Amino acid sequence: MTCVHLDGREIFTCGGLHDALVRALPLPEWYGRNLDALLDCLTDLPGELSLHLSGIEVLEERLGSYASVFLRVLRQAEEDNSRFHLFMEPPASGQ
């Protein structure tokens, strides 16, 4: 299993979020740097992946509704793909 950590305190923009995702996750070259493409990639992982996401409150403050949609995408991917495991520290608002 691949384990990666993403710290929301290190992300300042939507583009920066996608930069961090490209660095942290085993995404294919065709990854479109948008949330629809992210969902597609996470639901079609070749192996098991554990994503530990911290600094969620800061991420939500900086990215607003985009962060909310991002978190929904991660939850949907976990629901759709038994090989994707999401851990959030602390839990995101609305959970």
Secondary structure as UniProt FT lines:
FT   STRAND          2..7
FT   HELIX           8..10
FT   HELIX           14..24
FT   TURN            29..30
FT   HELIX           35..42
FT   TURN            43..44
FT   STRAND          49..54
FT   HELIX           56..63
FT   HELIX           65..80
FT   TURN            82..83
FT   STRAND          84..89
FT   TURN            93..94
//
